[in-house]
């Protein structure tokens, strides 16, 4: 009986690990970052332009025009279309 319980727990642990790895793989496949410069802040919304000329809007969390920011993005499961990607987080890039 004790051996069956140990085998069951081992199997459950294995399944949990596999599910966790699948979730991690999905996160890695759908996440990326961009560096941009804040070009406008109005009404609690900031607009930043990346190096390719695309502009992205996000909530103003203390940013000001000229700040360099790292934008954490999610592909929204459409790898061929960046224009529907979602911003998940922004962070000021500290100057050295």
Secondary structure by P-SEA (a helix, b strand, c coil): caaaaaaaaaaaaaaaaaaaaaaaaaaaaccbbbbbbbccccccbbbbbccccbbbbbccccccccbbbbbbbbccccccccccccccbbbbbbcc
